[in-house]
Structures are given as structure tokens and as C-alpha cells.
Amino acid sequence: MDLTIQEQQLLADFRRLSVQAQRELMEQLAILQRRHQAGEESPQAQPANQCRLAGQPEKRPEAAKEPIFTE
């Protein structure tokens, strides 16, 4: 099995945890997995204080591709 450096670091960090901390982490992961399988969205998935951007790109006349004439 080929693992990336980040995956190897995560495994090493997990193995350094105490047995109790490993259990707590696995319980939290199980809760998140059940929510994901049930189709629920996490509370952080929908930010409440953001607005939707307009679908049209911003008009920028200064960026128009026009030839530059010099004398």
C-alpha cells in the first residue's frame, strides 16, 4: 500500500495518541460517517452570514484588449 507523506504523518500521529484518545477520535469519526451516509449536512456546511455572488463576470474596461498607440 502506497501512502503519501501526509497520510503517513496522520498514521504516526494517531499511533502516538493514548488508547482513550484513539477511542474518542474513532467515535467522532463514526458519528460523522453515519451523518454522511444518512445524507445529513454538517452544521458548518451552510454558513449563515454569506451572500451569493452574481453569476455574471465583473466588467472591467481597464482590462479590455485594445492596442496601445504611442507617438
Residue frames as qw, qx, qy, qz and C-alpha x, y, z in Angstrom:
[[0.000, 0.891, 0.453, 0.000, 0.00, 0.00, 0.00],
 [0.431, 0.257, 0.000, 0.865, 1.48, 3.34, -1.06],
 [0.227, -0.841, -0.436, 0.226, 0.76, 6.24, 1.28],
 [0.279, 0.799, -0.033, 0.532, 1.51, 9.90, 0.81],
 [0.353, 0.204, -0.523, 0.749, 3.67, 11.72, 3.32],
 [0.393, -0.324, 0.154, -0.847, 0.57, 13.39, 4.83],
 [0.865, -0.211, -0.294, -0.347, -1.14, 10.03, 5.27],
 [0.728, 0.058, -0.547, 0.409, 1.96, 8.57, 6.90],
 [0.073, 0.289, -0.399, 0.867, 2.12, 11.58, 9.24],
 [0.634, -0.322, -0.042, -0.701, -1.55, 11.14, 10.20],
 [0.893, -0.128, -0.429, -0.043, -0.97, 7.46, 11.00],
 [0.533, 0.159, -0.524, 0.645, 2.09, 8.27, 13.08],
 [0.197, -0.327, 0.258, -0.887, 0.19, 10.97, 15.00],
 [0.787, -0.276, -0.211, -0.510, -2.73, 8.60, 15.59],
 [0.838, -0.039, -0.506, 0.200, -0.42, 5.89, 16.94],
 [0.297, 0.257, -0.476, 0.787, 1.13, 8.38, 19.37],
 [0.496, -0.446, 0.002, -0.745, -2.26, 9.07, 20.97],
 [0.291, -0.179, 0.832, -0.436, -3.27, 7.28, 24.12],
 [0.006, -0.241, -0.954, -0.179, -5.74, 4.40, 23.82],
 [0.093, 0.649, 0.602, -0.456, -8.52, 6.56, 25.29],
 [0.140, 0.618, -0.164, -0.756, -7.82, 9.39, 22.83],
 [0.054, 0.125, -0.837, -0.530, -7.81, 6.91, 19.93],
 [0.050, 0.446, 0.891, -0.076, -11.23, 5.61, 21.03],
 [0.118, 0.702, 0.328, -0.621, -12.66, 9.13, 21.30],
 [0.109, 0.477, -0.469, -0.735, -11.36, 10.01, 17.84],
 [0.043, -0.069, -0.931, -0.355, -12.80, 6.84, 16.33],
 [0.093, 0.575, 0.749, -0.316, -16.18, 7.52, 17.99],
 [0.154, 0.675, 0.025, -0.721, -16.26, 11.02, 16.49],
 [0.099, 0.299, -0.719, -0.620, -15.37, 9.60, 13.08],
 [0.046, 0.291, 0.953, 0.070, -18.15, 7.03, 13.37],
 [0.158, 0.679, 0.486, -0.526, -20.67, 9.80, 14.15],
 [0.160, 0.604, -0.296, -0.723, -19.52, 11.82, 11.12],
 [0.029, 0.107, -0.894, -0.435, -19.67, 8.76, 8.89],
 [0.125, 0.474, 0.857, -0.159, -23.23, 7.95, 10.00],
 [0.186, 0.718, 0.202, -0.639, -24.30, 11.53, 9.29],
 [0.110, 0.465, -0.578, -0.661, -22.70, 11.41, 5.86],
 [0.012, 0.095, 0.962, 0.255, -24.36, 8.10, 4.99],
 [0.131, 0.602, 0.720, -0.320, -27.73, 9.39, 6.18],
 [0.290, 0.614, 0.424, 0.599, -27.39, 12.40, 3.92],
 [0.296, -0.902, -0.245, 0.196, -27.29, 14.96, 6.69],
 [0.443, 0.695, -0.152, 0.546, -25.16, 18.01, 6.22],
 [0.555, -0.229, -0.446, 0.664, -22.72, 19.06, 8.87],
 [0.124, -0.879, -0.360, 0.288, -23.59, 22.25, 10.75],
 [0.267, -0.629, 0.259, 0.683, -20.57, 24.03, 9.26],
 [0.446, 0.230, 0.689, 0.522, -21.54, 23.19, 5.67],
 [0.094, 0.764, 0.483, 0.418, -24.02, 26.09, 5.38],
 [0.303, -0.122, -0.276, 0.904, -22.56, 29.40, 6.54],
 [0.022, 0.767, 0.625, -0.143, -25.29, 31.79, 7.62],
 [0.107, -0.843, -0.054, 0.525, -23.51, 35.11, 7.14],
 [0.289, -0.240, 0.592, 0.713, -22.57, 34.92, 3.47],
 [0.555, 0.588, 0.156, -0.567, -24.31, 36.17, 0.35],
 [0.769, 0.277, 0.517, 0.255, -24.45, 34.61, -3.10],
 [0.181, -0.446, 0.363, 0.798, -22.33, 36.20, -5.80],
 [0.610, 0.588, 0.017, -0.531, -23.85, 37.29, -9.09],
 [0.863, 0.128, 0.462, 0.157, -23.45, 34.80, -11.91],
 [0.580, 0.781, 0.051, 0.225, -22.13, 37.30, -14.45],
 [0.704, -0.071, -0.103, 0.699, -18.45, 38.19, -14.53],
 [0.175, -0.805, -0.142, 0.549, -17.44, 41.68, -13.48],
 [0.562, 0.755, 0.160, 0.298, -16.99, 44.16, -16.35],
 [0.532, -0.625, 0.131, 0.556, -13.51, 45.62, -16.31],
 [0.534, 0.843, 0.060, 0.029, -12.91, 48.15, -19.08],
 [0.136, -0.853, 0.494, 0.096, -9.32, 48.69, -17.93],
 [0.562, -0.267, 0.770, 0.141, -8.60, 45.06, -18.80],
 [0.744, 0.598, 0.211, -0.209, -10.02, 45.25, -22.34],
 [0.677, -0.124, 0.472, 0.551, -7.62, 44.06, -25.02],
 [0.399, 0.906, 0.136, -0.042, -7.09, 47.16, -27.06],
 [0.739, 0.283, -0.037, 0.610, -3.90, 48.08, -28.89],
 [0.351, -0.795, -0.085, 0.487, -1.79, 50.78, -27.28],
 [0.552, 0.704, 0.140, 0.423, -0.75, 53.55, -29.67],
 [0.489, -0.647, 0.000, 0.585, 2.31, 55.61, -28.94],
 [0.429, 0.903, 0.026, 0.028, 3.65, 58.58, -30.85]]
